[in-house]
Amino acid sequence: MKKIIVLILILLLVMSGYWYYKKNNTVPVDPNISSYRNTNLGISFKYPKILTTKGNNASINIHHEVPFTHHDFCDFKGEATTTINTLTDFNVTMHLVSKNLVDSMKTESPYIPEENFVNNTIVPSPGFIEEVNFGNLKGYSIFEGAEGCGHVIYYLSVSDNKTLVIINDFITIFSGAIDIENMERALAVPGVINRQMAEEIFKSIVKTVQIQ
């Protein structure tokens, strides 16, 4: 009888120790990070709470802006009369294409020269088409823009018949194509996301993307 009682006490001590360990070794939740899930697309990821997210059954948008009155830097008509009261300093959209990587690129970016596709594989071209790696997601990026305006499109392979397409807009005022005076004015705005921060945030988001 005494042996049974001793065994029970030992078991209780072990269980108590395990419970204490689990309680005090749990990975803390970052209060500045939120989770997003789009059940229609089967896409989920984590993102900083300073950003706003919205989505539908076709795409997802991740956005941030600050108050900043300026002209439209991408108005190439030469008039530059359009005034904008906010500065978008982070804007990313993503959607899925039900095709393999090569076919997705041909469909979504039909201007890509045929010489960049050989034997159903992509041939990188420095400064235009480059390989990218975000952990579980690998693929290619395509530069689309001029004079600090435009975006980079990322084609990331999910499976043999599914590709994740992410469009990361250039923030013109931080691209180096705009005069330093305007850039410095923008950088002085409280809460603004500068170029380095935007790059770090983008990578951190994509690395957490999960697709079902």
N, C-alpha and C positions, 0 to 999 in steps of 0.2 A: 504493500500500500504506500509506504514511504517513497519507494522508487517511482511509483506513478506520479505522486505529488511533485517530486523533484523534477521529473521529466516535463510535467505541465508547466512548472515555474520557469524552467529553461526555455521552453517553447514560447511562453509569454514574453520573456526577456528578449528573445530573438526577434519576435514580431514587433515589439515596441521599438527596438533598435532600428529595424528596417523602416518602420513608419516614420521615425524621426529623421532618418537619412533622406527618405524621399521628400519629406516636407521641406528640409533645409537645403536640398540640392536641386530643386526645380529651377529650370532656366527662367529667369525673370522676363516678363512680357514688357516690351518697349512701349511706353505710353505714347510715344510720338509716331508709332507705326499703326496703320490700319490694314485690314484685309478686305479684298474685293473679290466677289465671285459673280460671274455671269452664267446663270444656269442654261440660258439659251445656246450660248457658244461653248459652254464647258470650259471656260477659262477662269483661272483664279490667280491672284498675285498679291503681294504686299507692297504698300506704298506709304510715303510720309503723309501725315495728316494735313500738312499745309497745302496739299494738292486736292483738287476736286476730281471726282470720277463720275462718269455717266455712260450708260450703255444701252443697247437695244438688242434685237435678235440678229443684227448685222455687224455691229462694230462697237468698240469701246474707246472712249476718249479720256485722257488724263491731262489736266490743265491747271495752270496757275497764272495769275495776272496781278499787277499792282497799279495803283493810280499813277498815271504819267501822261501828260498831254504832249503829243508830238504829231508830226506829219507822217503820212504813210511812206515809209522808206522804200517800199517796193512798188511805188507808183511810177512805172516806167514811161508814162505818157508825157512826162516832163512838166506837168502842171503842179504836182505836189501840193494841191489845195485841200486834200482830204485830211481832216484833223481827227485824231483818235485820242480818247481820254484815258485809255488804259494801255499798259504795256504787257503783252503776253510774253512771259519769260520762260515758259515751259508748255509745250503742247505736243502730245503724242497720241496717235490713234493706232488701233490694232484690229485685225480681222483675220478670219481663217479662209483659206481657199482649199476646196476639195480636189486638189491636184498635187502631183509630186513637185519637187522643188524646181526642176527645169521647166515644166509646163506652166507652173505658176508664174515664173519670171517672164516667160514668153507672153503670157496672157496679160499680166498686170503692167509689164514694161515692154510693149511691143517694139519699141525703138532700138532695143539692144541688138547690135550687129550679129549676124549669123556666125561670124568667126569666133564669137564668145561661147558658142555651143559646139562641142565636138564629141561625137559618139555618146550623146545624151548626158554629157557632163558640162560643167561650167568652167570656162577658161578665165581666170581673174585678169583684170587689167588695172594696174596701179593707178590710184586717183579716180577710178571710175567704178570698177567692180572688185571688191576685196573680200577675202574670207574673214568670217567673224566667229567667235566662240563665246557663248554665255553659259558655260557649264553643260547642262543637259541639252541646250538648244544650240545648234550649229548651222551655219549657212553662209549667206553672202550679203554684203551691203552695197547699195548703189547710190552714188552721189547724183542728185538732180537739183541743179540750181546755178545761179549766177549773181554776182555782185552782192553776196550775202543773203540772197533770197532763195527760198526753195526748201529742200529737205533731203534727208537720207532715208532710203527705203531699205528695210532689213527683211530678207527672205530666210526664214528659219524652218528647217525641216522638222516636222512632227512625226510623220510616218511616210510610207510609200505613196499614200494618197491624200496627204494633208500637209499644208504649209501655213505657218503663222507669218503674216505680213504686218510689219510695224513701220509706221511713218513717223519720223522724228523731225519736226520742223526746225529750220534754222531760226535763231533769234537774231535778226539782222543787226540790231544795235550793238550786239556783243560779238559780231562776226569779224570785226576789223575793217569792214567795208564802209563804216560810217565814221564821221569825224569824231575825234577824241572828246570834244566838248560835250556832245550829246551823250556819248557813252558814259562819261564821268557823271553827268547829271542823272542818268538812269541808275548807275551803280550806287548813288547816294540815297536812293529811295528806300525807306525802311521796308524790310521783308523781301526785297528783290532777290531773285535767284540768278546768280552770275553764271558765266559760262562753265567754269570748273564744277560748280555745285550741280548744274544741270546734267553734266556728263556723268557725275557720280550717282546722281539720283536715277538717271536712265538705266545705267548698268545694274544698280541694285534692284530695280523693279523687274527687269527682264530676267535676271538670275533667279527670281522667285516664281516665275510664271509656271503654272501647272495646267496641263490640258488633259481632259478626260475624253 
